[in-house]
Amino acid sequence: MTEWHKSSYSANGNNCVEAREGVHGADVRDTQNREAGHLAFDRVEWSALLAGVRAGR
């Protein structure tokens, strides 16, 4: 997995999420609540999530 980075959709600095991508998928966590853990997506799920966000869904 790569290092955690803020989403480019979190431009205002508040309600941010962080992601880290790898060969098998990605993890996502709340920047302000990191101790709560993260959501893990496999490669197909992560691609579908990104496509949905880009399409405005």
Order of alpha helices (4+ residues) and beta strands (2+ residues): beta-beta-beta-beta-alpha
